Amino acid sequence: MTPLFPGGTSISDLAVYDWECADGGHGGTPHLHTVSTEAYVVTAGRGEVHTLSAAGFARDRLEAGTVLWFSPGTIHRLINEEELRLIVIMQNAGLPEAGDAVLTFPADVLRDRDAYLAAATLPADGSEAERAAAARTRRDLAITGFQQLLKEVDDHGGQALADFHRLAAALVRPRAASWAKLWSGTVEAETERTRRQLAAIADGDPAHLGQAAVVRTTPRPGPRAFGMCGRLQTWTPRPPSEPGADSGVNQERPWSGRAAGA
């Protein structure tokens, strides 16, 4: 099998939306992840991430070289001040793509699963313009809900955030069994593989080192996807039979037993 990306995580290149918001900012859709930690490695531009967690509301500056991450339950909103670009690293590869996120829509939408899905889902067969318009409408509704939630937290403290968390958990609960199956076949299996490798090394058995592999990728074709926070570029592994194809890297050669330059 193709080795997973390190740690069973996934990565994407995010160009944060520069669309203006009703509050005068520019940026993405506030949301949280229910079971996955998320990390940012800022590669270009300037901006902020606004977060709401049990520790309260916070603003963190983002610029090239900034690295931060946040655990499940942290509501986060990206603000783009100047061409903000990030590498996003997600825990539990596959779960975020399977619906691990919940957007901060107003409470009446969150209480109605059908209404939530209608507001959160982009038109699969829509044009670029239609999908962009839907993503922007979705973003604006989530910002409205986020502003309402911030006011409720100011008025009622942590109970308001706990109530939001309950609504979020109820929304994704029907997916929990399929998530567990997905996680078991990827992240849990990778952890078990490491356990076996540690035991093998302790026993003096290096056999797994002979199964080493290099995974090469290619960008997914077509325009960047419309994510919650911006336009996403992701990569897909190339088949092992295509080492170095169209990438400018050297073709692999069988081991000759001679050191380079000898």
N, C-alpha and C positions, 0 to 999 in steps of 0.2 A: 504494500500500500504506500501511497505518497505520504511522507512525513508531514505532520501538521506544522503550521507556523509555530515558532517557539512558545511554549506555555499554553498551547491550545487557545491562543488569542487570535484576533484578526486585525488587519490594518486597512486604513483608507486615507486617501489624500483629499482633504476637505477645503474647498474654496467657499468661505462663509458668504451667505447672501448679503448683498449690499442694498436690498430693498428697504425703503424708508418705512418706519413703523408709525403708528398714530401718536406715540409719545415722543417722536422726534429722533429716536435712535434708528440704527440700521442693523439688520442681522437676522438671526434664526429663530426657531420655534422652541419655546420653553417646554421641557419635558423631563421625565425621570426614567431610569431603568430599574426594573423590579428585582433583578437577580444578578446584574453584571456591573462590575467596576469599569469606569471609562477613564482613559488618560489622553492628555493633549501634549503634543510636542509641536510648538509653534515654529514654523519655518520661514514665515514672511509676514510683513504688515504689522498693524497695530490694532488693538481692541481691548475688550474686557470679557470676562465671563461673570455673570451674576448667578449666584447660587442661593438656594434656600434649603436648609437642613435643620436637624435638631439643634445645631449650634447657632441658628438664626440666619438672617440675610447677610450676604457678603458680596463684595465686588473685588475681583482680582484682575490686575493689569496683565495683558498678553502682548508679547513682542517676540521677535525672533530669538530663540534660545530658551524661552519659558517652557517649563515642564510642570504639569500638575495633574492630579487625578482625584476622582471622587467615587465613593462607594454607592451601592444601590440605595435608592430613596432620596438622593440629592437632586432636587430640581435645578436645572441649569439652563441658562439662556446666553447665547453668544452675541456680543455686540461688535460689529465691524466698523472700525473707524477709518481704516486705510488698507484695503486689499489684504485682509487677514486670511492666512493660509495655515493649515494645521495638518499634521499626521495624527490621526485618531487611532488609538489602540483600544480594542474592546476585549474584555474578559469573555470567556465562554463562547468561542466562535460558533456562530450559527444561531444562538439564542436571540441576540438583538435583531437579526434578520427575521426571526420567527415571531416577532411581536413582543419582545421583552420591554419595549418602551411604552409609556403612557404620557400623552400630551396633556397640558394643563388647561383643558377646555373648562368652561363654566360648569358648576356642579350639576345643573339640570341635564347637561349633555352627558356627563360622566355617569349619571344614574341610569341612563337609557343606553344599553349596549348597542342597539341598532342605530341610534342617533350618533353615538360615538364613532362607530365604524363608518357611517356615511360621511361624517365630517373629516375623518382621518385618512380615508383612502383616496389616492389620486387615480384619475382615469387611466386604466392600463393601456388603452388604445388611443389615447388622446395625442394631439400634436404637441410639439415642444411648447408652443404658446399656451395651449389649453392646460398642459400639466403645470407650467409655471404659474398660471393664474390660480389653479387649484391649490398649489403649494403655498402661494402667498395668502390666499383666503384662509387656509388651515392655520398658517402662522399667526395671522391677525386674530383669529378666534382664540388661539392658545394664549396669546399675549393678554387679551381681555380677561381670560380666566386667571392668568397669573397675577394680574394687577388686583383682581378681586380677592385672590388668596392672600396676597401680601397685606391687604387691608384687614382681612379676617384674622391673620396672625397678629397684626398690631393690636386689634381689638380684643382678641380672645386667647392669645398666646399659642403655645404648642399644640393645644387641642385641635385648632383649625388645621394644622399640618397633619396631625394624626388622622383626622377625618378624611383628608384628601388621600392619604396612604391607604385607608380602608377602601375607598372607592376605586383606587387604582388596582389594588389586589383583587377586588371582586371582578373587575373587568377582565383580567388576564387569567383568572383561576381556571376557566375551561381549557386553557392551553397547557396547564402545568404537567399533565401526564405525558403529552407529546414532547415537551421540553426535556423532561427527565430521560426519556428514551434517547433523544438526540444527544444530550450531555453524556449519557452513559457510553454511547458509541464513539465519542470523540474525546472530550476532556478527561473523563474518568478513565477511559482506556489508555490515554497517554500517561496519566499518573501511574497506573498499574504497570505500564511498560517501564517507566523509570524505576519503580520499586524492584522489578525483576532485574534490571540492569545493575542496580546497586548491589543486589544479592549476588549477581554473577561476578562483579568485580571483587566483592568480599571473598568469594570462593576461588579467585584467581582465574576466572573464565572470561576471556575477552571476545568470545565468538560474535557478540552483537556488533562489535566494531567493524567486522568484515562486511556488515550489511549497510554501511554508510551510503548516503545518497545526497546529491545536490538537486534541489528543487528550483527550477527556473520558471519564470512567469511571463505572462504577456498582459498588457492592459485590456480590460474588457472592452469590446468594440462599441462604437456608437458614442453619442454625447454622454457627458457625465450625468449620473442619476440625480434626481431631485431628492435629497435627503431632508431630514428635519431641520438641520442647521445650515445647509448649503448644498452645493453641487459636489458630488462624490465621484472620485476615481478609485476603482478597485482593480485587483489583478486576479488572474486565474492561473493555476499551475499548468505548464505545458506537459504533454505526454513525455515520459522518460525517453522515448525513441527520438526526441527532437533536441538533443543537447546543443545549445549554442545557436540554434537556427534563427536567422534573421536578427541576431542580437549583437553581433560584433565580438562575441566571446569566442575563445578558441574551442575547437572540438576536443572532447575528451579523448585521450589516447591510452591504450593499455599500459600498465606499469612495465617499464623496461628493465628495472633493476639498476638503472644508472642514474646518478644524481644529475640535476640540470647543470650543464656546462662542463660535465666530466669528459 
